[in-house]
């Protein structure tokens, strides 16, 4: 199998994973700019290895559950369910709003866990279709960018771009200059803030998860809710809660990286 381009196989997996769709060979080849013969070889390899399957009636290709199973195994192994989730649940109870955890993934952030704290009235549930955090449009993205060198922060955003402003709220940042000014304000404030930016009618605050002794951010914890309820006064009240949650998450985070530590030990420490 050494002649099979791993990068192109991963491209196919990512394409089929988006929305858990089934696609015909021609569409896969067109979307990934591949020759049909090459796409067919790659798909045949994925089928042989158990990552994909072909529908007997339509001939369409789709992923098997193998990727989901491996992803779930990895997610459990990270310690997020047993170490981080209780802290997210506690913050959700305190804030009575929607709480999310994002982790650093190279030059981007990915949302990996959440907790709903609202029990009545308006309940915010995110409508963003991807787990990848829009760095320029969210409190989560901005507070992480504020921990980076200016050049690196700009590079991370420009790599993806500002996208279609119509996809976001009316106050979304639309230029690099405006973003850099906001990052300076975020540093002074100590937490990220987004009001009608990521989504219309939604406000959020976020704090970076950083080791007590300094170092790179490990992730971000955030609280989001309807702007009508997330007033300036309420944001001021919740900011200490979010920053405290970030500090608590940081205090547990390094324990998962100790060599030889078992999941049982992690659970015992977290308890």
C-alpha positions as CSV (number, residue, x, y, z in Angstrom):
1,X,0.0,0.0,0.0
2,X,3.1,2.3,0.1
3,X,2.2,3.8,-3.3
4,X,-1.2,5.0,-2.0
5,X,-1.0,8.8,-1.2
6,X,-2.0,9.0,2.5
7,X,-2.8,12.7,2.1
8,X,-5.4,12.1,-0.6
9,X,-7.0,9.2,1.4
10,X,-7.4,11.6,4.3
11,X,-8.9,14.2,2.0
12,X,-11.6,11.6,1.0
13,X,-12.2,10.7,4.7
14,X,-12.7,14.4,5.6
15,X,-15.0,14.9,2.7
16,X,-17.2,11.9,3.5
17,X,-17.1,12.8,7.2
18,X,-18.6,16.3,6.6
19,X,-22.3,15.6,7.3
20,X,-21.8,11.8,7.3
21,X,-22.8,11.9,3.6
22,X,-22.6,9.2,0.9
23,X,-21.3,10.4,-2.5
24,X,-20.9,9.0,-6.0
25,X,-17.4,8.5,-7.4
26,X,-17.8,11.3,-9.8
27,X,-18.6,13.9,-7.2
28,X,-15.8,12.8,-4.9
29,X,-13.3,13.1,-7.8
30,X,-14.7,16.6,-8.8
31,X,-14.7,17.9,-5.2
32,X,-11.2,16.8,-4.6
33,X,-9.9,17.6,-8.1
34,X,-8.9,14.0,-8.8
35,X,-9.0,11.9,-11.9
36,X,-11.8,9.3,-11.6
37,X,-9.4,6.5,-12.0
38,X,-7.2,7.8,-9.1
39,X,-10.2,8.4,-6.9
40,X,-11.5,4.9,-7.6
41,X,-8.1,3.4,-6.5
42,X,-8.1,5.4,-3.3
43,X,-11.7,4.5,-2.5
44,X,-10.9,0.8,-3.2
45,X,-8.1,1.0,-0.7
46,X,-10.2,2.6,2.0
47,X,-12.9,-0.1,1.4
48,X,-10.3,-2.8,1.7
49,X,-9.0,-1.4,4.9
50,X,-12.4,-1.0,6.4
51,X,-12.6,2.8,6.5
52,X,-15.3,3.1,3.8
53,X,-18.0,1.0,2.1
54,X,-19.9,1.1,-1.1
55,X,-23.6,0.9,-1.2
56,X,-24.7,-2.1,-3.2
57,X,-27.7,-0.4,-4.7
58,X,-26.5,3.1,-5.5
59,X,-22.8,2.6,-5.8
60,X,-22.2,5.6,-3.5
61,X,-19.4,5.6,-1.1
62,X,-19.7,6.4,2.7
63,X,-17.5,6.0,5.7
64,X,-17.9,3.0,8.0
65,X,-18.3,3.5,11.8
66,X,-14.6,2.7,12.2
67,X,-13.5,6.4,12.3
68,X,-16.3,7.2,14.8
69,X,-15.3,4.3,17.1
70,X,-11.6,5.3,17.0
71,X,-12.5,8.9,17.6
72,X,-14.6,8.0,20.6
73,X,-11.8,5.8,22.0
74,X,-9.4,8.7,21.6
75,X,-11.8,11.2,23.2
76,X,-12.2,9.0,26.3
77,X,-8.4,8.5,26.5
78,X,-7.8,12.3,26.5
79,X,-9.6,12.4,29.9
80,X,-12.0,15.1,28.8
81,X,-15.1,13.1,29.8
82,X,-14.0,12.3,33.3
83,X,-11.7,15.2,34.1
84,X,-13.0,18.2,32.2
85,X,-16.7,17.5,31.8
86,X,-17.5,17.8,35.6
87,X,-15.8,21.3,35.6
88,X,-17.8,22.3,32.5
89,X,-21.0,21.1,34.1
90,X,-20.3,23.1,37.3
91,X,-19.6,26.3,35.3
92,X,-22.9,25.7,33.4
93,X,-24.8,25.4,36.7
94,X,-23.2,28.6,38.0
95,X,-23.7,30.7,34.8
96,X,-27.0,29.1,33.7
97,X,-25.8,29.4,30.1
98,X,-24.2,27.3,27.4
99,X,-20.6,26.3,28.2
100,X,-18.0,25.0,25.7
101,X,-14.5,23.7,25.8
102,X,-12.1,24.1,22.8
103,X,-8.7,22.6,22.5
104,X,-5.7,23.9,20.5
105,X,-5.3,21.9,17.3
106,X,-2.2,23.2,15.5
107,X,-3.0,26.6,14.2
108,X,-6.7,26.4,15.0
109,X,-9.1,25.5,17.8
110,X,-11.6,22.7,17.9
111,X,-14.7,22.5,20.2
112,X,-14.7,19.2,21.9
113,X,-17.2,19.3,24.8
114,X,-20.1,21.4,26.1
115,X,-22.7,21.7,28.9
116,X,-26.1,23.4,28.9
117,X,-26.9,25.4,32.0
118,X,-30.0,27.2,30.9
119,X,-33.2,25.5,32.2
120,X,-35.9,27.9,31.1
121,X,-36.7,30.8,28.9
122,X,-34.3,31.3,25.9
123,X,-31.9,28.4,25.5
124,X,-28.9,29.0,23.3
125,X,-27.8,26.1,21.1
126,X,-25.0,26.8,18.7
127,X,-25.9,26.8,15.0
128,X,-22.3,26.9,13.7
129,X,-22.0,23.8,11.5
130,X,-18.3,23.0,12.1
131,X,-16.4,22.1,15.3
132,X,-13.6,24.4,14.1
133,X,-13.7,27.7,15.9
134,X,-13.9,30.8,13.8
135,X,-11.0,32.6,15.3
136,X,-11.9,36.2,14.4
137,X,-15.6,35.9,15.2
138,X,-15.7,34.3,18.6
139,X,-14.7,35.1,22.2
140,X,-13.0,31.7,22.2
141,X,-10.9,32.5,19.1
142,X,-9.9,36.0,20.2
143,X,-8.8,35.1,23.7
144,X,-6.6,32.3,22.3
145,X,-5.1,34.6,19.6
146,X,-4.3,37.1,22.3
147,X,-2.0,34.6,24.0
148,X,0.1,34.3,20.8
149,X,2.7,36.6,19.3
150,X,1.1,39.2,17.0
151,X,2.6,37.7,13.9
152,X,1.5,34.2,14.7
153,X,-2.0,35.4,15.6
154,X,-2.3,37.2,12.3
155,X,-0.9,34.2,10.3
156,X,-3.4,31.8,11.9
157,X,-6.4,34.1,10.9
158,X,-5.2,34.9,7.4
159,X,-4.5,31.3,6.7
160,X,-8.3,30.8,6.8
161,X,-9.4,34.3,6.1
162,X,-12.3,36.3,7.4
163,X,-14.9,34.5,5.4
164,X,-18.3,35.7,4.4
165,X,-19.4,38.3,6.9
166,X,-23.0,37.5,6.2
167,X,-22.5,34.1,7.9
168,X,-21.8,35.8,11.2
169,X,-23.4,38.5,13.4
170,X,-23.5,42.2,12.5
171,X,-20.6,43.1,14.8
172,X,-18.1,40.5,13.4
173,X,-14.6,41.8,12.8
174,X,-13.9,42.2,9.0
175,X,-10.2,43.3,8.9
176,X,-6.9,42.5,10.3
177,X,-6.4,45.9,11.8
178,X,-9.7,45.7,13.7
179,X,-8.7,42.2,14.9
180,X,-5.4,43.3,16.2
181,X,-7.0,46.2,18.1
182,X,-9.5,43.8,19.6
183,X,-6.7,41.4,20.7
184,X,-4.9,44.2,22.5
185,X,-8.2,45.0,24.3
186,X,-8.6,41.3,25.1
187,X,-5.1,41.2,26.7
188,X,-6.0,44.2,28.9
189,X,-9.3,42.8,29.8
190,X,-8.1,39.3,30.6
191,X,-10.9,37.4,28.8
192,X,-12.4,37.3,25.4
193,X,-15.7,39.0,24.5
194,X,-17.9,38.7,21.5
195,X,-21.3,40.5,21.2
196,X,-23.4,39.7,18.2
197,X,-20.3,38.5,16.3
198,X,-20.2,34.7,16.0
199,X,-24.0,34.6,15.7
200,X,-26.7,37.3,15.6
201,X,-28.2,37.8,19.0
202,X,-25.6,35.8,20.9
203,X,-22.9,37.1,23.3
204,X,-20.0,35.1,24.8
205,X,-17.1,35.4,27.1
206,X,-14.0,33.1,27.2
207,X,-10.8,32.5,29.1
208,X,-7.7,30.8,27.9
209,X,-6.6,27.6,29.8
210,X,-2.9,28.2,30.6
211,X,-0.5,26.5,33.0
212,X,0.0,28.4,36.2
213,X,3.7,28.7,35.5
214,X,3.2,30.2,32.1
215,X,3.5,28.5,28.7
216,X,1.3,28.1,25.7
217,X,-2.5,28.0,26.0
218,X,-3.9,24.4,26.1
219,X,-7.5,25.4,25.2
220,X,-10.3,27.8,26.0
221,X,-13.4,27.6,28.1
222,X,-16.4,29.9,27.2
223,X,-19.9,30.8,28.2
224,X,-22.4,32.0,25.6
225,X,-26.1,33.0,25.8
226,X,-28.7,35.3,24.3
227,X,-27.4,38.9,24.1
228,X,-30.7,40.1,25.7
229,X,-29.7,38.1,28.8
230,X,-25.9,38.5,28.6
231,X,-25.9,42.2,29.5
232,X,-22.7,44.1,30.3
233,X,-23.5,43.8,34.0
234,X,-24.0,40.0,33.7
235,X,-20.8,39.6,31.7
236,X,-18.9,41.4,34.4
237,X,-20.4,39.0,37.0
238,X,-19.6,35.9,35.0
239,X,-16.1,36.8,33.9
240,X,-14.5,35.7,37.2
241,X,-16.4,32.4,37.0
242,X,-15.0,31.7,33.5
243,X,-11.5,32.6,34.5
244,X,-11.7,30.5,37.6
245,X,-12.9,27.5,35.5
246,X,-10.0,28.0,33.1
247,X,-7.6,28.0,36.0
248,X,-9.1,24.8,37.4
249,X,-9.0,23.1,34.0
250,X,-5.3,24.1,33.7
251,X,-4.5,22.6,37.1
252,X,-5.8,19.2,36.0
253,X,-4.7,19.3,32.4
254,X,-1.0,18.4,32.8
255,X,-1.9,15.3,34.9
256,X,-3.1,13.6,31.7
257,X,0.3,14.0,30.1
258,X,2.4,12.3,32.8
259,X,4.1,9.2,31.5
260,X,2.5,6.0,32.6
261,X,-0.5,7.5,34.1
262,X,-3.6,5.4,33.7
263,X,-7.2,6.5,33.2
264,X,-8.1,5.2,36.6
265,X,-5.4,7.3,38.2
266,X,-6.7,10.4,36.3
267,X,-10.3,9.8,37.6
268,X,-9.0,9.3,41.1
269,X,-7.1,12.6,41.0
270,X,-10.0,14.5,39.5
271,X,-12.4,13.2,42.1
